[in-house]
Amino acid sequence: MSWVQIEPRAPSIRSSSALLATIPVAVLFVVFQRYFVRDANDGADKG
């Protein structure tokens, strides 16, 4: 196998691994979103 045969598959592998790395972070954000917003509002000062 030469580089020319491997190269067309490389971008799809990078894209899929980036997606797989992003999914757990997105799930955690969705699950804990209400706590992020509540704590951000608790720390806000009015005045």
C-alpha positions in Angstrom: 0.0 0.0 0.0 1.3 3.4 -0.8 0.4 6.8 0.6 -1.9 7.5 -2.3 -4.1 4.6 -1.4 -4.3 5.5 2.3 -4.8 9.3 2.0 -8.5 9.3 0.8 -9.5 7.5 4.0 -7.6 9.7 6.4 -10.0 12.7 6.5 -13.0 10.5 7.2 -11.1 8.8 10.1 -10.2 12.2 11.5 -13.7 13.4 11.2 -15.2 10.4 12.9 -12.7 10.4 15.7 -13.4 14.1 16.3 -17.1 13.4 16.4 -16.6 10.5 18.8 -14.5 12.7 21.1 -17.2 15.4 21.1 -20.2 13.2 21.9 -19.4 12.6 25.6 -18.7 16.3 26.2 -22.0 17.3 24.5 -23.9 14.7 26.6 -22.4 15.9 29.8 -23.3 19.5 28.9 -26.9 18.6 28.1 -27.2 16.6 31.4 -25.7 19.3 33.6 -26.9 22.4 31.7 -29.4 23.4 34.4 -26.7 23.4 37.1 -24.3 25.5 34.9 -27.0 28.1 34.4 -28.2 28.1 38.0 -24.7 28.5 39.4 -23.8 31.2 36.9 -27.0 33.1 37.9 -26.2 32.6 41.6 -22.8 34.3 41.1 -24.2 37.3 39.3 -24.3 40.6 41.2 -27.1 43.1 40.4 -26.2 46.6 40.8 
